[in-house]
Amino acid sequence: MTASREVSDVTEVAEPLTDTVALPPVSPTTGPATVPATLEARSVSAWFGTHQVLSRVSLTMPAGRVTALIGPSGCGKSTFLRTLNRMHELIPAARFGGEVLFEGEDVYDPTWRLTDARRRIGMVFQKPNPFPAMSIYDNVIAGLRLTGTRANRHQKDALVEESLSRAGLWKEVRDRLRQPGGALSGGQQQRLCIARALAVRPRVLLMDEPCSALDPTSTRRVEETIQELAGAVTVVIVTHNMQQAARVSQQCAFFLAEEGTPGGIVEAGPTDSIFGSPKDTRTADYVAGRFG
């Protein structure tokens, strides 16, 4: 459906679920008992009040692949990313039109709670946002309460080690798990946020410019983490760094908003094709650095 939907109540995201779910088991050989999911946007439009920022954007994000969203500032990339797990609804007077299909189910369907979307489709933001006074250990498991996920102490211990390992942070912090997360370096805090997102076993992970505030060494480590996650989790990343998009993604979508019009996708396809043989001259100009 493409009719716009006004946000009426977004407080549910901060509340634990009434009905809890059990933590999926972990196999010592195969890892988390989850599989990546295909995400498909169909005719997605978005508004802030009367200002339309996206118009009828359609994109398939294949399971187990990394899709990079590129384009100049103000073209709607981050807004599009936030529509994929209903974070757009947190903005006052925000409206949405279209469908976001998670394995064929519309996450905007009334049968989907906000917490259902958050559990399946995780998010890592541009600025690292660990709970500063909370320990590293408690930061990792914080999402369990918010998503109503049951786990005993043994499961939590195993989950913390697993999540921090997948985020490339375990060896650096395993001897100080009870120290505050806010005491970590910026790059470590971002990887802690990735671990926190992974702890609820999402099948899709959204990343909004996760390296923009990091030094080159921390950026390289986060990129390595993204590459290691590919295959186990579907990743969708917004980045202004063309080299980063080329390094970490298998698919790219180039967004553009021209002359005050809402943002949309000019071209999407395999990353090698977008950078090596784009079909649209605007794409060619952007990836060559002639504007943006």
Rosetta blueprint (number, residue, H / E / L):
1 M L
2 T L
3 A L
4 S L
5 R E
6 E E
7 V L
8 S L
9 D L
10 V L
11 T H
12 E H
13 V H
14 A H
15 E L
16 P L
17 L L
18 T L
19 D L
20 T L
21 V E
22 A E
23 L L
24 P L
25 P L
26 V E
27 S E
28 P L
29 T L
30 T L
31 G E
32 P E
33 A L
34 T L
35 V L
36 P L
37 A L
38 T L
39 L E
40 E E
41 A E
42 R E
43 S E
44 V E
45 S E
46 A E
47 W E
48 F E
49 G L
50 T L
51 H E
52 Q E
53 V E
54 L E
55 S E
56 R E
57 V E
58 S E
59 L E
60 T E
61 M E
62 P L
63 A L
64 G L
65 R L
66 V E
67 T E
68 A E
69 L E
70 I E
71 G L
72 P L
73 S L
74 G L
75 C L
76 G L
77 K H
78 S H
79 T H
80 F H
81 L H
82 R H
83 T H
84 L L
85 N L
86 R L
87 M H
88 H H
89 E H
90 L H
91 I L
92 P L
93 A L
94 A E
95 R E
96 F E
97 G E
98 G E
99 E E
100 V E
101 L E
102 F E
103 E L
104 G L
105 E E
106 D E
107 V L
108 Y L
109 D L
110 P L
111 T L
112 W L
113 R L
114 L H
115 T H
116 D H
117 A H
118 R H
119 R H
120 R H
121 I E
122 G E
123 M E
124 V E
125 F L
126 Q L
127 K L
128 P L
129 N L
130 P L
131 F L
132 P L
133 A L
134 M L
135 S E
136 I H
137 Y H
138 D H
139 N H
140 V H
141 I H
142 A H
143 G H
144 L H
145 R H
146 L H
147 T L
148 G L
149 T E
150 R E
151 A L
152 N L
153 R H
154 H H
155 Q H
156 K H
157 D H
158 A H
159 L H
160 V H
161 E H
162 E H
163 S H
164 L H
165 S H
166 R H
167 A L
168 G L
169 L L
170 W H
171 K H
172 E H
173 V H
174 R L
175 D L
176 R L
177 L L
178 R L
179 Q L
180 P E
181 G H
182 G H
183 A H
184 L L
185 S L
186 G H
187 G H
188 Q H
189 Q H
190 Q H
191 R H
192 L H
193 C H
194 I H
195 A H
196 R H
197 A H
198 L H
199 A L
200 V L
201 R L
202 P L
203 R L
204 V E
205 L E
206 L E
207 M E
208 D E
209 E L
210 P L
211 C L
212 S L
213 A L
214 L L
215 D L
216 P H
217 T H
218 S H
219 T H
220 R H
221 R H
222 V H
223 E H
224 E H
225 T H
226 I H
227 Q H
228 E H
229 L H
230 A E
231 G L
232 A L
233 V E
234 T E
235 V E
236 V E
237 I E
238 V E
239 T L
240 H L
241 N L
242 M H
243 Q H
244 Q H
245 A H
246 A H
247 R H
248 V H
249 S L
250 Q L
251 Q E
252 C E
253 A E
254 F E
255 F E
256 L E
257 A L
258 E L
259 E L
260 G L
261 T L
262 P L
263 G E
264 G E
265 I E
266 V E
267 E E
268 A E
269 G E
270 P E
271 T H
272 D H
273 S H
274 I H
275 F H
276 G H
277 S L
278 P L
279 K L
280 D L
281 T H
282 R H
283 T H
284 A H
285 D H
286 Y H
287 V H
288 A L
289 G L
290 R L
291 F L
292 G L
